Amino acid sequence: MSIARYGGFNHAGISYKHQAALTTSYQVFTLTADTTNAPRTASVPDFAHFQHLAVEMDTIAAGASSVTFFLARDAAGDIPLTAEQTASVQFGFTTASDGSAIACIDLDYHYQQLAVETRGTVYVVIKTNAGTANGNLRLHWRA
């Protein structure tokens, strides 16, 4: 779902991946609408401005203290949209196995109808620096 007329844009929204199992190896996850696990999420618009990626984690284990990621056009992660970024985990106040890593993206995105693209979806290629965590991945955008 998107919110009309947010900050001069017609819509603001979030594209989502639920409970991605993060490890020290790069893995590719879809970011799109998931109305089952996050009802107010939406597909990535054809033209959008990507604001930031929020990785809200639980079950953080074995020393995971940052995530490194980039966004890609394709499910293989072979056509990057952004440079690789690393974001530190801000651990929860009362629970050390919960936390979030947030990174600004600031990118104008345009769907190009390439054979490798899936309309309404971009992909995040992501890993932890150590250990493991489960992450709810939220791509915040305006369109």
FITOR-756620 format. One line per 4 residues: number of its first residue (from 1); their letters; for each residue z, x, y of C-alpha. Coordinates in steps of 0.02 Angstrom, whole numbers, plus 32768, in hexadecimal, padded with zeros to 4 digits. Each point is the difference from the previous one (the first is absolute). Example, Ala and Ser with C-alpha at 12.3 -4.5 7.8 and 13.67 -1.06 7.14 Angstrom:
<rs>
1) as) 8186/8267/7F1F  7FDF/8045/80AC
</rs>
This chain:
<rs>
1) msia) 8000/8000/8000  7FE0/803E/80B0  804D/7FD3/80A7  7F88/7FC6/8088
5) rygg) 7FEF/805C/80A8  8079/8090/7FE1  7FFC/8081/808D  7F4D/7FD8/8032
9) fnha) 7FC1/8005/7F4D  7FD1/7F5E/7FA9  806C/8024/7F68  808B/8071/7FC1
13) gisy) 8022/800F/7F48  803D/8063/7F6B  7FA2/8030/7F63  8071/8025/7F6D
17) khqa) 801F/8051/7F57  809B/7FC7/7FA0  8070/807B/7FA2  7F8C/8096/7FF3
21) altt) 8049/8080/7F88  8000/80A1/8067  8005/80AD/7FAF  7FD7/80B4/8030
25) syqv) 7F49/7FE4/7FCD  7F85/7FA9/8073  7FDE/7F4D/7FCC  7F8E/7F7D/804F
29) ftlt) 8041/7F52/802C  7FA8/7F6A/804F  8037/7FBB/80A8  7FCB/7F4B/8016
33) adtt) 8047/7F4F/7FFD  8089/7FDF/7F80  8039/7F4E/801D  8067/8000/7F60
37) napr) 8076/808D/8031  7FEC/7FFE/80BD  7FC2/7F55/803A  7FD9/8033/80B4
41) tasv) 7F8A/808F/7FD2  7F44/7FFE/801C  7F61/8056/7FCA  7FC9/8092/806D
45) pdfa) 7F88/7FBC/8085  7F4E/8044/800D  802E/804A/80AA  80B5/8032/801F
49) hfqh) 8072/807C/8055  8078/804C/7F81  80AC/8017/8050  8070/804D/7F7B
53) lave) 802D/8009/7F49  80B1/7FD1/7FCC  803B/8035/7F53  809F/7FA0/7FDA
57) mdti) 804E/804F/7F65  8085/7FDA/7F81  8038/805E/7F65  7FE2/80A6/8059
61) aaga) 802D/8087/7F82  7FFF/80BC/7FDD  7FF3/803E/80B3  7F70/7F9C/8048
65) ssvt) 8011/8017/80BC  7F4E/7FE9/8043  7F59/7FB1/7FD8  7F54/8049/8020
69) ffla) 7F6C/7F8A/800D  7F54/7FDA/8044  7F9A/7F60/800A  7F57/7FF4/7FA8
73) rdaa) 7F6D/7F88/7FFC  7FED/8006/7F42  806C/7FE5/7F66  7FE7/80B4/7FC7
77) gdip) 8043/8044/80A5  7F62/8067/8019  7FD1/7FBE/80AD  8097/8020/8070
81) ltae) 8017/7F9A/809F  8090/8068/8042  8041/80B0/7FF5  8090/8021/7F89
85) qtas) 80AA/7FD9/804F  80B2/8021/7FC9  8091/7F8F/8031  80B8/8023/7FDF
89) vqfg) 806B/7F7E/7FAB  8087/7FB0/806A  8083/7FD8/7F7D  8064/7F5F/8002
93) ftta) 80A7/7FFC/8059  8065/7FC8/7F69  7F89/8021/7F6E  7FB6/80AE/7FEA
97) sdgs) 7F7F/7FC1/7F83  7FAF/7F8E/8083  7F9E/8035/8099  7F5E/7FFA/8063
101) aiac) 7F79/8079/8037  7F95/7FCA/8093  7F66/8057/8046  7F93/7FD2/8095
105) idld) 7F46/7FF5/7FDB  7FAA/7FC5/80A2  7F51/7FEA/7FB8  7F70/7F89/8025
109) yhyq) 7FBF/7FC6/7F57  7F54/7FB4/7FDF  7FCB/7FBA/7F57  7F51/8047/7FDF
113) qlav) 7FC7/7FA4/7F63  7FF4/80A1/7F9D  7FEC/7FEA/7F45  80AB/804F/7FE1
117) etrg) 805E/7F8E/807A  8059/7F5F/7FD7  7FFE/7F85/8090  80B1/7FD8/803B
121) tvyv) 804C/809A/7FAE  8024/80B4/802B  8058/807B/7F8E  8094/8072/8019
125) vikt) 8006/80A5/7FA1  80B8/802F/7FFB  8082/806F/7FAE  80B5/8036/8015
129) nagt) 8038/80B3/801F  8077/7FF9/7F6B  8045/7F81/7F86  7FCD/7F49/7FFE
133) angn) 8014/7F5D/805E  7FBE/7F4F/8001  7FAC/7FD5/80A3  7FC8/7F62/8057
137) lrlh) 7F6D/803D/8068  7FD7/7FA6/80A2  7F68/8029/806B  801A/7FB4/80AD
141) wra) 7F61/7FD8/8061  7FBA/7F9F/8093  7F55/7FB1/800A
</rs>
